[in-house]
Amino acid sequence: MRNEGKPARILMGPGPSNCDPSVLEAMTRPLLGHLDPEFLAIMDETQELLRRVMKTRNRLTLPVSGTGSAGMEACFVNLVEPGDRVLVCVNGVFGTRMADIVERIGGRLFTVEAEWGKPLDPTAVEAAARACLPKVLAVVHAETSTGVLQPIEPLGNIAREVGALFLVDVVTSLGGCNVDTDGWQVDAAYGGTQKCLSCPPGLAPLSFGSRALSALEARKTKVQSWYLDMTMVRKYWGTERTYHHTAPISMVYALNQALKLLIGEGLEARFKRHRLNHRALVAGLEALGLSMLVEAQYRAPMLNAVLIPEGVDDRKVRGTLLNDYNIEIGGGLGPLAGRTWRIGLMGSSCRPENVTLLLNVLERILKAHGVPNRSGAAAAAEAVYAAS
């Protein structure tokens, strides 16, 4: 293996993040059968931990077998039937992906859009919702392609006012900042394990509230996807324990451990850590003369989109970071390709030592690329830590 014997990558891209060793160790535990009473107890415990992290009492809260995109598809295929009107908020790649799924399953797609790097305007969302009266209003909380953290509560109010189900993507935000499923009147939410939960990719936490369950139970047609049909999957994760598919046993072990670490740290302490490291990183980047894509009040602390200086080769900088310093950061997507770097501060990767290391290395690389000689990035970050 090429990387055999090398130190582990420092994962500071848009995901996955580094995992705590105990999470990786959990995956090596002996397998149990997917209907073994011991495994069923772990399933129950994992669901309860997820409810605490997602701040919900929803009975149907479980990890879908698949990555975050499977969680996205599960929500849409269960809640949308052919001909149903769906309003999707689009300001990046993952809003665009939502819209694509709606069209693929035969929904009537309506969109309200904002410039990439900007949040959705609630006034525009309300106008679009009143015009089309959708069955579902869908939005991304933390848009991974841009680093925008969308204020959610106002959109939940709009969804209630027009009688729509409120569907929220929390893939990047879950575990890194507040996700108040019940308090925000979210009817359906889905996440991913590989970002702020610091678990390997492979499961998608999902939660359906009572209104989403009523819509599911009132369907006139079968759910398009057999594998993601929650009318069946919930019977395996519920008291019936009806066999549906073989659960990814080792991934459930890992998620269980990752959630225990999160709860042990404390939700508010975890969120504070992400905010602090975010502020330190931004201070250091600005000391280098770099600018952020997103206005300060709308920045997701776990995904930092940085504008690339004129004349700097995106791929060369990221390649040097990866090959010479073992640090991964992400490039821009769509219209932001070649224009932004995406620096992740997620879960176990969200550490002061990672922030200062990246700033020191980036300062060195940018000087080599002829960027005007600025220094003091790490000192600027340390000043933020000292004042906290």
For each residue, the residues with C-beta under 8 A, 3 or more apart:
1: 4
2:
3: 6 9
4: 1
5:
6: 3 326
7: 326
8: 18
9: 3 18 322 326 327 328
10: 18 326 327 328 349 354 357 358
11: 15 16 17 18 328 344 349
12: 327 328 329 343 344 345 349 354 358
13: 328 329 330 342 343 344
14: 144 145 172 195 303 330 342 344
15: 11 144 172 192 194 195 201 344 346
16: 11 19 194 195 200 201
17: 11 194 195 196 198 344 346 347 348 349 350
18: 8 9 10 11 198 347 348 349
19: 16 23 24 198 199 200 254 258 348
20: 23 24 198 257 258 261 348
21: 24 25
22: 25 26 257 261
23: 19 20 26 27 198 199 200 254 257 258 261
24: 19 20 21 27 28 200 254
25: 21 22 28 29 257
26: 22 23 29 250 253 254 256 257
27: 23 24 200 250 251 253 254
28: 24 25 250
29: 25 26 250 253
30:
31: 249 250
32: 36 38 39 249
33: 36 39
34: 39 243 246 247 249
35: 39 40 241 243
36: 32 33 39 40
37: 40 41
38: 32 41 42
39: 32 33 34 35 36 42 43 247 249 252
40: 35 36 37 43 44 241
41: 37 38 44 45
42: 38 39 45 46 252 253 256
43: 39 40 46 47 237 247 252
44: 40 41 47 48
45: 41 42 48 49 256
46: 42 43 49 50 63 252 255 256 259
47: 43 44 50 51 61 62 237
48: 44 45 51 52
49: 45 46 52 53 256 259 260 263
50: 46 47 53 54 61 62 63 205 207 259
51: 47 48 54 55 56 57 58 61 207
52: 48 49 55 259 263 267
53: 49 50 174 175 179 197 205 259 262 263 267
54: 50 51 58 61 170 174 179 181 189 191 205 207
55: 51 52 178 179 180 181 182 183
56: 51 61 181 182 186 189 207 209
57: 51 182
58: 51 54 61 181 182 207 208 209 210
59: 238
60: 206 207 208 212 213 230 234 237 238
61: 47 50 51 54 56 58 205 206 207 208
62: 47 50 205 206 233 234 237
63: 46 50 193 203 204 205 206 251 252 255
64: 70 71 74 190 203 204 205 206 228 233
65: 70 202 203 227 245 247 248 251
66: 69 70 71 74 202 203 204 228
67: 70 71 192 194 201 202 203 204
68: 71 72 169 171 190 191 192 194 201 204
69: 66 72 73 97 204
70: 64 65 66 67 73 74 204 228
71: 64 66 67 68 74 75 171 190 191 192 204 205 206
72: 68 69 75 76 94 97 98 101 169 171 190 204
73: 69 70 76 77 101 225 228
74: 64 66 70 71 77 78 190 204 206 225 228 230
75: 71 72 78 79 167 188 189 190 206
76: 72 73 79 80 86 98 101 102 105 107 136 138 167
77: 73 74 80 101 105 223 224 225 228 229
78: 74 75 208 212 216 223 228 229 230 231
79: 75 76 135 136 165 167 188 212 215 216
80: 76 77 84 86 102 105 106 107 135 136
81: 84 106 107 219 220 221
82: 105 106 107 221
83: 106 107 108
84: 80 81 107 108 134 135 136
85: 107 108 110 132 133 134 135 136
86: 76 80 102 107 108 109 110 134 135 136 137 138
87: 110 111 112 125 128 129 132 134 136 137 138 164
88: 95 98 99 102 109 110 111 112 138 139
89: 95 111 112 113 114 120 125 137 138 139 140 150 155
90: 95 96 98 99 111 112 113 114
91: 95 113 114 115 116 117 118 119 120 140 143 146 148 150
92: 95 96 116 140 143 144 145 146 148 333 334
93: 96 97 143 144 145 333 334
94: 72 97 98 140 143 144 145 169 171
95: 88 89 90 91 92 98 99 111 138 139 140 143
96: 90 92 93 99 100 334
97: 69 72 93 94 100 101
98: 72 76 88 90 94 95 101 102 138 140 169
99: 88 90 95 96 102 103 109 111
100: 96 97 103 104
101: 72 73 76 77 97 98 104 105
102: 76 80 86 88 98 99 105 107 109
103: 99 100 106 107 109
104: 100 101
105: 76 77 80 82 101 102 224
106: 80 81 82 83 103
107: 76 80 81 82 83 84 85 86 102 103 136
108: 83 84 85 86
109: 86 88 99 102 103
110: 85 86 87 88 128 131 132 134
111: 87 88 89 90 95 99 128
112: 87 88 89 90 120 124 125 127 128
113: 89 90 91
114: 89 90 91 118 119 120 121 124
115: 91 118
116: 91 92 145 146 334 335 336
117: 91 146 147 148 293 294 305 336
118: 91 114 115 148 294 295 298
119: 91 114 148 149 150 151 298
120: 89 91 112 114 124 125 139 150 155
121: 114 124 125
122: 125 126 151 154 155 158
123: 126 127
124: 112 114 120 121 127 128
125: 87 89 112 120 121 122 128 129 137 139 155 158
126: 122 123 129 130 158 161
127: 112 123 124 130 131
128: 87 110 111 112 124 125 131 132
129: 87 125 126 132 133 134 137 158 159 161 162 164
130: 126 127 133 162
131: 110 127 128
132: 85 87 110 128 129
133: 85 129 130 162 163 164
134: 84 85 86 87 110 129 137 162 164
135: 79 80 84 85 86 164 165 215
136: 76 79 80 84 85 86 87 107 164 165 166 167
137: 86 87 89 125 129 134 155 158 159 162 164 165 166 167
138: 76 86 87 88 89 95 98 167 168 169
139: 88 89 95 120 125 150 152 155 167 168 169
140: 89 91 92 94 95 98 143 144 150 168 169
141: 149 150 152 168 169 170 172 173 179
142: 147 148 149 150 170 171 172 173 176 177 300 302 303
143: 91 92 93 94 95 140 146 147 148 150 172 300
144: 14 15 92 93 94 140 147 171 172 303 342
145: 14 92 93 94 116 332 333 334 336 342
146: 91 92 116 117 143 293 294 305 336
147: 117 142 143 144 292 293 294 299 300 303 304 305 342
148: 91 92 117 118 119 142 143 294 298 299 300
149: 119 141 142 173 177 298 299 300 301
150: 89 91 119 120 139 140 141 142 143 155 298
151: 119 122 154 155 298
152: 139 141 155 156 168 184 186
153: 156 157 183 184 185
154: 122 151 157 158
155: 89 120 122 125 137 139 150 151 152 158 159 166
156: 152 153 159 160 166 184 185 186
157: 153 154 160 161 185
158: 122 125 126 129 137 154 155 161 162
159: 129 137 155 156 162 164 165 166 185 187
160: 156 157 163 164 166 185
161: 126 129 157 158
162: 129 130 133 134 137 158 159
163: 133 160
164: 87 129 133 134 135 136 137 159 160
165: 79 135 136 137 159 187 188 211 212 215
166: 136 137 155 156 159 160 184 185 186 187 188
167: 75 76 79 136 137 138 139 186 187 188 189
168: 138 139 140 141 152 181 184 186 188 189
169: 68 72 94 98 138 139 140 141 189 190 191
170: 54 141 142 173 174 179 189 190 191
171: 68 71 72 94 142 144 174 190 191 192 195 204
172: 14 15 141 142 143 144 176 192 195 196 300 302 303 346
173: 141 142 149 170 176 177 179 191 196 300 302
174: 53 54 170 171 179 191 192 195 196 197 205
175: 53 191 195 196 197 198 262 270 347
176: 142 172 173 195 196 270 271 274 300 301 302 345 346 347 350
177: 142 149 173 196 271 274 275 300 301 302
178: 55 267 271
179: 53 54 55 141 170 173 174 189 191
180: 55 183 184
181: 54 55 56 58 168 184 186 189 207 209
182: 55 56 57 58 185 186 209
183: 55 153 180
184: 152 153 156 166 168 180 181
185: 153 156 157 159 160 166 182
186: 56 152 156 166 167 168 181 182 189 207 209
187: 159 165 166 167 208 209 211 212
188: 75 79 165 166 167 168 206 207 208 209 212
189: 54 56 75 167 168 169 170 179 181 186 206 207
190: 64 68 71 72 74 75 169 170 171 204 205 206 207
191: 54 68 71 169 170 171 173 174 175 179 197 204 205 206
192: 15 67 68 71 171 172 174 195 197 201 203 204 205
193: 63 197 199 200 201 202 203 204 205 251 254 255 258
194: 15 16 17 67 68 197 199 200 201 202
195: 14 15 16 17 171 172 174 175 176 192 198 302 344 346 347
196: 17 172 173 174 175 176 177 270 274 302 346 347 350
197: 53 174 175 191 192 193 194 205 255 258 259 262 347
198: 17 18 19 20 23 175 195 258 261 346 347 348 349
199: 19 23 193 194 203 251 254 255 257 258
200: 16 19 23 24 27 193 194 251 254
201: 15 16 67 68 192 193 194
202: 65 66 67 193 194 248 251
203: 63 64 65 66 67 192 193 199 248 251 252 255
204: 63 64 66 67 68 69 70 71 72 74 171 190 191 192 193
205: 50 53 54 61 62 63 64 71 174 190 191 192 193 197
206: 60 61 62 63 64 71 74 75 188 189 190 191 230
207: 50 51 54 56 58 60 61 181 186 188 189 190
208: 58 60 61 78 187 188 212 213 216 230
209: 56 58 181 182 186 187 188 212 213
210: 58 213 214
211: 165 187 214 215
212: 60 78 79 165 187 188 208 209 215 216
213: 60 208 209 210 216 217
214: 210 211 217 218
215: 79 135 165 211 212 218 219
216: 78 79 208 212 213 219 223 230 231
217: 213 214 231
218: 214 215
219: 81 215 216 222 223
220: 81
221: 81 82
222: 219 229
223: 77 78 216 219 226 228 229 230 231
224: 77 105
225: 73 74 77 228 229
226: 223 229 232
227: 65 245
228: 64 66 70 73 74 77 78 223 225 233
229: 77 78 222 223 225 226 232 233
230: 60 74 78 206 208 216 223 233 234
231: 78 216 217 223 234 235
232: 226 229 235 236 242 244
233: 62 64 228 229 230 236 237 244 245
234: 60 62 230 231 237 238
235: 231 232 238 240 241 242 244
236: 232 233 240 241 242 243 244 245 247
237: 43 47 60 62 233 234
238: 59 60 234 235 241
239:
240: 235 236
241: 35 40 235 236 238
242: 232 235 236
243: 34 35 236
244: 232 233 235 236
245: 65 227 233 236
246: 34
247: 34 39 43 65 236 252
248: 65 202 203 251 252
249: 31 32 34 39 252 253
250: 26 27 28 29 31 253 254
251: 27 63 65 193 199 200 202 203 248 254 255
252: 39 42 43 46 63 203 247 248 249 255 256
253: 26 27 29 42 249 250 256 257
254: 19 23 24 26 27 193 199 200 250 251 257 258
255: 46 63 193 197 199 203 251 252 258 259
256: 26 42 45 46 49 252 253 259 260
257: 20 22 23 25 26 199 253 254 260 261
258: 19 20 23 193 197 198 199 254 255 261 262 347
259: 46 49 50 52 53 197 255 256 262 263
260: 49 256 257 263 264
261: 20 22 23 198 257 258 264 265
262: 53 175 197 258 259 265 267 270
263: 49 52 53 259 260 266 267
264: 260 261
265: 261 262 269 270 273
266: 263 269 270
267: 52 53 178 262 263 270 271
268: 271 272
269: 265 266 272 273
270: 175 176 196 262 265 266 267 273 274
271: 176 177 178 267 268 274 275
272: 268 269 275 276
273: 265 269 270 276 277 350
274: 176 177 196 270 271 277 278 301 302 345 346 350
275: 177 271 272 278 279 301
276: 272 273 279 280 384 385 388
277: 273 274 280 281 301 345 350 351 352 354 355
278: 274 275 281 282 299 301 302 304 345
279: 275 276 282 283 384
280: 276 277 283 284 352 355 380 381 382 384 385
281: 277 278 284 285 304 343 345 355 358 359 381
282: 278 279 285 286 292 299 304
283: 279 280 286 287 380 381 383 384
284: 280 281 287 288 355 356 359 377 378 380 381
285: 281 282 288 290 292 304 306 359 362 377
286: 282 283 289 290 291 292 380
287: 283 284 374 375 376 377 379 380
288: 284 285 359 362 363 366 371 374 375 377
289: 286 309 371 372 374
290: 285 286 306 307 309
291: 286 306 307
292: 147 282 285 286 296 299 304 305 306 307
293: 117 146 147 305 306 307 336 340
294: 117 118 146 147 148 298 299 300 305
295: 118 298 299
296: 292 299
297:
298: 118 119 148 149 150 151 294 295
299: 147 148 149 278 282 292 294 295 296 304
300: 142 143 147 148 149 172 173 176 177 294 303 304
301: 149 176 177 274 275 277 278 304 345
302: 142 172 173 176 177 195 196 274 278 344 345 346 350
303: 14 142 144 147 172 300 342 343 344 345 346
304: 147 278 281 282 285 292 299 300 301 342 343 344 345
305: 117 146 147 292 293 294 332 336 340 341 342 343
306: 285 290 291 292 293 340 341 342 343
307: 290 291 292 293 339 340
308: 312 314 317 332 338 339 340 341
309: 289 290 312 366 371
310:
311: 369 370
312: 308 309 317 366 369 371
313: 316 317 369
314: 308 317 318 331 332 338 339 341
315: 318 319 331
316: 313 319 320 369
317: 308 312 313 314 320 321 341 362 365 366 369
318: 314 315 321 322 328 329 330 331 341
319: 315 316 322 323
320: 316 317 323 324 325 365
321: 317 318 324 325 327 328 329 358 361 362 365
322: 9 318 319 325 326 327 328
323: 319 320
324: 320 321
325: 320 321 322 357 361
326: 6 7 9 10 322
327: 9 10 12 321 322 357 358 361
328: 9 10 11 12 13 318 321 322
329: 12 13 318 321 341 342 343 344 358
330: 13 14 318 341 342 343 344
331: 314 315 318 337 338 340 341 342
332: 145 305 308 314 336 337 338 339 340 341 342
333: 92 93 145 336 337
334: 92 93 96 116 145 337
335: 116 339
336: 116 117 145 146 293 305 332 333 339 340
337: 331 332 333 334
338: 308 314 331 332
339: 307 308 314 332 335 336
340: 293 305 306 307 308 331 332 336
341: 305 306 308 314 317 318 329 330 331 332
342: 13 14 144 145 147 303 304 305 306 329 330 331 332
343: 12 13 281 303 304 305 306 329 330 358
344: 11 12 13 14 15 17 195 302 303 304 329 330 349
345: 12 176 274 277 278 281 301 302 303 304 349 350 354 355
346: 15 17 172 176 195 196 198 274 302 303 349 350
347: 17 18 175 176 195 196 197 198 258 350
348: 17 18 19 20 198 351
349: 10 11 12 17 18 198 344 345 346 354
350: 17 176 196 273 274 277 302 345 346 347 354
351: 277 348 354 355
352: 277 280 355 356 381 385
353: 356 357
354: 10 12 277 345 349 350 351 357 358
355: 277 280 281 284 345 351 352 358 359 381
356: 284 352 353 359 360 378 381 382
357: 10 325 327 353 354 360 361
358: 10 12 281 321 327 329 343 354 355 361 362
359: 281 284 285 288 355 356 362 363 377 378 381
360: 356 357 363 364 377 378
361: 321 325 327 357 358 364 365
362: 285 288 317 321 358 359 365 366 377
363: 288 359 360 366 367 374 375 377 378
364: 360 361 367 368
365: 317 320 321 361 362 368 369
366: 288 309 312 317 362 363 369 371
367: 363 364 370 371 373
368: 364 365
369: 311 312 313 316 317 365 366
370: 311 367
371: 288 289 309 312 366 367 374
372: 289
373: 367
374: 287 288 289 363 371 377
375: 287 288 363
376: 287 379 380
377: 284 285 287 288 359 360 362 363 374 380 381
378: 284 356 359 360 363 381 382
379: 287 376 382 383
380: 280 283 284 286 287 376 377 383 384
381: 280 281 283 284 352 355 356 359 377 378 384 385
382: 280 356 378 379 385 386
383: 283 379 380 386 387
384: 276 279 280 283 380 381 387 388
385: 276 280 352 381 382 388
386: 382 383
387: 383 384
388: 276 384 385
